[in-house]
Amino acid sequence: MIGYYILAGIIFLVSMYVSNRLKSKFKKYSQTHLQNGMSGKEIAEKMLSDNGIHDVKVISVQGKLTDHYNPANKTVNLSEQVYMQRNAAAAAVAAHECGHAIQHATAYSWLKLRSAIVPAVSVSSKLSNFVIMAGLVLSVSGSLLGNTIFLIGIILFAATTVFAFITLPVEFDASKRALAWLETENMVTPQEHAGAKDALKWAARTYVVAAIGSLATLLYFISIFLGRR
């Protein structure tokens, strides 16, 4: 298990680095005020309207970096800062979340797939670590039952890894849609667009790190299982 803790430590440090960089980038571009004077809420509403989406509401939610699109009730949820502020960071986040709303409206295949496996992943994410630990303990003595339970845990964990990788094209596509709209509709100046692009780039990297970390952990568990057969 020492190898696992070392791996987990490395992944944690990389994740913390990317997270801190993301926060610093958003702080930096929060000081780049939009020349058009629009707030995140106004940016979101215009992007939805320009794409013919009129049944999605833009609402404010508490917290920082809590922005998300909820397909269940068709709401673009913007954190208080993004909702109210008028800067490049707010524009980037608001447009990105609207990118998800557009994906939903156009039945984007990767989003449909991710949404379809959410129920299964929510269960597997809660059970996988417990089942894996139980299997490891029971398999110490070479118990067939322990190895079987361990394998079940690995399969459950694999579902969360698959979900992490399916999330990548969904997030990258939403950012691509956001940046294209901001540019083609002349919503931002070249400097503001560069800031929005940089901010979204670091946001995307958090998902990349999470996916790689999940894959590395999965491969580690598989190597343990194969070594005990």
N, C-alpha and C positions, 0 to 999 in steps of 0.2 A: 504493500500500500504506500510505501515511501515514494515510489515513482509517481503515483497518482497525485499525492500531495504536492510534489515538485511541479508537475504539469499544471495542476489547478492554480498553484501560486503564480506561475508564469502567465497563465491566461488572465488571472485576476489583475496582475500588474499592467498588462497590455490594455485590458479593458478600462482600467482606471485612467491610464494615459490618454486613451482616445476620448473618454468621457470628459476629462478635464480640458482637453483641446476643444471639444465641441462647445463646452460652456464658455471658454475664452473667446471662441470665434463668434458665438452669438452675442456675447457682451460687446465685442468689437463692432460688429455690424449693427448692433442696436443703436450705435452712435452715428450711423450713416443715415441721415434723415431723407425720406423720399421727397423729391422735388414736386411730385404730384399731390403731396399732402394727404394721401389716402391712408386710412387705418387698415390693420389686418382684416377686420370685419368687412370693410368696404371692398378691399382687394378680393376677398373670398366671394362675396356676393356678386361682384362683377364677373369673376371668372366662371362661376356657376351659370350666370345669366348668358354670358357669351357662348357657352357650350349647350345652351338650350335646356338647362336643368333648373326647374322651378319648384320642385317638390322637396328640396333639401334645405334645412334651416341652418344658419350659422349662429352658434351659441357660445357663451363664455363659460369656462370651467376653471376651478381653482387649481393652484399649483404651477410649477415651472416645468417646461418641456412635457406637459401632459396633453399636448395637442394630438388629436386623432379623429378619424372618420368612423362613425358608427353606422354600418349598413342596416342594422336592425331597425333603427328609428329614423334613418336618413338625416343625420345631423353631422355637421362639421363642427367639432368641438375644439375651440381655441383657448389656450391658457389666457389668463387675464392680461398679461403683458402683450402677447401677440394680438389679442382682440382689440386692444385700445391703441397700441403704439403705431407710429407712422415712420417706420424705418426699413432698411433692407432685410434685416433678419425676420421681422414680422411678415413682410411681403413673401419671403421665401417659404416660411412655414405655412402661412395661410394658403398659398398657391399649391404647395405640396399636398396638403390635406384635401384640397379640392381635386387634385389629381386622382386621389383614391375615389372620390365621389364620381368622377368621370369614368374611371375604370368600372365601377359598379353599374353605372348607367349604360355602358357599352358592352357589358358582360365580358370584360377582359378575362381571358382564360386562366391566367395564373391566380388572379384574385378569386375566381370561382373555385378553383382547386383548393386554395388555402382556406376559404370559407367552409368548404365541404368537409375538411378534415379537422376543423377546430374542435368539435365535440370529442372526437377520439383523442386528440392531442391533449386536451384539458384534463382528461382522465389519466392518460399515460404519464403526463408530467408530474402528477401528484403521487402516482404509485411507483414509478420506475426506481427511484433512489432507495425506497424502502425494500422493494423486492430484490434489488441487486445486493443490498447489504445482507438481507436474510439469506440469499443464495450463497454469498461469500462465506458467511459464518457456517452454514450447514455443509458446504462443500470442502471445508478444511480437512475433514476426515475422509474425503473421497466419496462422500455419499452421492449416489445417483440422484436422489431427490434434490439435494442441494445444487447440483450442477443443472438440473432441469429448471429449478426456480431461478437460478442465476441467468440462464438462457432467456427465460421469460422476461426477466428484468432488462436484459440487453435489448430485446425486441421492443419493449415499451420505450426504452430510452432512444432507440433508433427512430421511432415515430417523431419524437421531438426534434431530432437532428434533421430529418427530412423536412419538417415544418420550417425549421430555421433557414434551410436553403431555398425552399419555395418562397419564403418571404423576400429574398433578395431581389428577384426580378420585379416583384410587386413594388418594392420601395424605390428601386432605380427608375422604373417606368413612371412612377408618380412624380419624381423629381424632374425627369425629362419633360413630362407634360407641363409641369409648372414653369420651368425655365423657358421653354419654347413660347408659352403664352405670354409670359412677362416681357419677352423680347419682341414678339411679332405684334403685340398690341401696344407697344411703346409705353408700357407701364413703368418702366424704370430706365434710368440712364445707363450707359455702359459701365460706369463705376459701380452703380447700385446693383446691376446684373452680376458683375464679377463677385461682389460681396455675397449676394444670394446664392450663387453657384458654389462658392467656397464653403458657406455654412451648410448647405445641403450635402456637400461632399463628405464633410466630417460626420454629419448625421448618418449617412449611409454606411460609413465605416464602423459604426457601433453594431450594425446588423452583420457586417462581414466578420467582425471579431467574434461575435456571439456564435455565428454558424461554424467558424473554424474551431472555436473552443469546444463546441458540442461534438464536432466530428472527431477531434483529437481524443476527447474523453471516451467516445464510443469505440474508437479503435483500440484504446487502452484496455477497455473492458473485454473486448473481443480477444485481445492477445492473452489476457488472463484466462479466459474460458478455454481457449485452444491449448494453453499450457497445462491445464488441469485434466485434459481428456486422456 
